Amino acid sequence: MGPSRAAGGTTLLEIRGELDILAVSVLSDRLDDITGAQGVDLVLDVRAVTFIDCAGLSLLSRARQRARQRGGRLRLAGATGDGSVARLLRMTGLTGSFELVPDDGAMDAVAEATGPAGVTDGAGSAVA
C-alpha cells in the first residue's frame, strides 16, 4: 500500500488501475481506517481508474457513508467527464450522491500541496 497525502486537514488518496473485487479486498481496510476518523475530509482521486465494477462502486458508497456518519466528507476527483468512474455513476444514477471535485485543476492544487501518493500493484489493480 502506498501512502495517502494530507494537507490542511484534507486527506488525498489516489486510486489507479482497476477498481474491482480484487482491488476492493486490498483497499477496504485502508478506507475503513481513514473514514473511521471523526470529521475526516477525504478526497479520492479516481482519475487514473481504468475500470470499476459493482464491488468498486460499493466500496466508494461505503466510504462515503462512513465518512458522513462521523461528521466528515468524501469527495471524488476525476469522476466527471468520460472516465470509467464517471460513466458508472451516470449509468447507475448515483452522480448526485457523491460530492465531485471539478476537473478544472482543483485536484492539481491539492496534489501539489500534499505530494505524490498511490500505487498500482503488478496486475494493474488499484492500490492506494
C-alpha positions in Angstrom: 0.0 0.0 0.0 1.2 3.5 -0.8 0.9 6.5 1.4 -2.0 8.8 1.5 -1.4 12.6 1.5 -2.7 15.1 3.9 -2.7 18.9 3.8 -4.7 21.4 5.7 -6.9 18.7 7.2 -7.7 17.1 3.9 -6.5 13.6 3.0 -6.0 12.8 -0.7 -5.9 9.2 -1.8 -5.1 8.4 -5.4 -6.6 5.2 -6.8 -5.2 3.8 -10.1 -5.9 0.8 -12.3 -8.9 -1.5 -11.9 -11.3 -0.9 -9.0 -12.8 -4.4 -9.0 -13.4 -7.1 -6.4 -9.7 -7.9 -6.1 -8.7 -4.3 -5.5 -11.6 -3.8 -3.1 -10.2 -6.6 -0.9 -6.9 -4.5 -0.7 -8.5 -1.1 -0.3 -11.4 -1.7 2.0 -9.3 -1.8 5.2 -7.3 1.3 4.2 -10.5 3.2 3.5 -12.1 2.0 6.7 -9.1 3.3 8.7 -9.3 6.7 7.1 -13.1 7.0 7.2 -13.2 5.8 10.8 -11.8 9.1 12.0 -14.1 11.8 13.3 -14.7 14.6 10.8 -12.4 13.2 8.1 -12.1 15.2 4.9 -11.2 12.7 2.2 -10.7 13.3 -1.5 -10.4 10.1 -3.6 -8.6 10.9 -6.9 -10.1 8.4 -9.3 -8.8 10.0 -12.5 -6.5 7.0 -13.1 -9.1 4.3 -12.5 -9.4 2.4 -15.8 -12.2 0.0 -14.8 -14.8 -0.1 -12.0 -17.4 -2.7 -11.3 -20.2 -3.0 -8.7 -17.7 -4.0 -6.0 -15.8 -0.8 -6.6 -18.9 1.3 -6.5 -20.0 -0.4 -3.3 -16.6 0.5 -1.8 -17.0 4.1 -2.7 -20.5 4.2 -1.4 -19.5 2.6 1.9 -16.6 5.0 2.4 -18.9 8.0 1.7 -21.4 6.7 4.2 -18.8 6.0 6.9 -17.3 9.5 6.5 -20.8 11.1 6.7 -21.7 9.1 9.9 -18.7 10.6 11.6 -19.3 14.2 10.5 -16.9 14.1 7.7 -17.0 14.2 3.9 -15.8 12.2 1.0 -15.2 13.9 -2.4 -14.4 12.2 -5.7 -11.9 13.9 -8.1 -11.9 12.8 -11.7 -15.4 11.5 -11.6 -16.7 13.9 -14.2 -16.2 13.7 -17.9 -15.6 10.4 -19.7 -13.7 8.4 -17.1 -14.8 4.9 -16.0 -16.0 6.1 -12.6 -18.0 9.0 -14.1 -19.6 6.6 -16.6 -20.6 4.1 -13.9 -22.0 6.9 -11.7 -24.1 8.2 -14.6 -25.3 4.7 -15.6 -26.4 4.0 -12.0 -27.9 7.4 -11.4 -25.5 8.0 -8.4 -23.7 11.1 -9.7 -25.7 13.3 -7.4 -24.9 11.0 -4.4 -21.3 12.0 -4.4 -19.6 15.3 -3.9 -17.5 15.8 -7.1 -14.3 17.9 -7.3 -14.3 19.6 -10.7 -11.7 18.5 -13.2 -10.6 22.1 -13.7 -7.3 21.9 -11.9 -8.6 21.9 -8.4 -7.1 18.5 -7.8 -3.7 19.7 -9.1 -3.6 22.3 -6.3 -4.5 19.7 -3.7 -1.9 17.2 -5.1 0.8 19.9 -5.2 0.2 20.7 -1.6 0.3 17.1 -0.5 2.8 15.4 -2.7 2.7 12.1 -4.6 0.8 9.0 -3.3 -1.0 6.0 -4.6 0.5 2.9 -6.3 -0.6 0.3 -8.7 0.1 -3.4 -8.0 1.8 -5.6 -10.5 -1.5 -6.8 -12.0 -2.6 -3.2 -12.7 -5.2 -3.3 -9.9 -5.9 -0.2 -7.8 -3.9 0.1 -4.7 -3.9 3.2 -2.5 
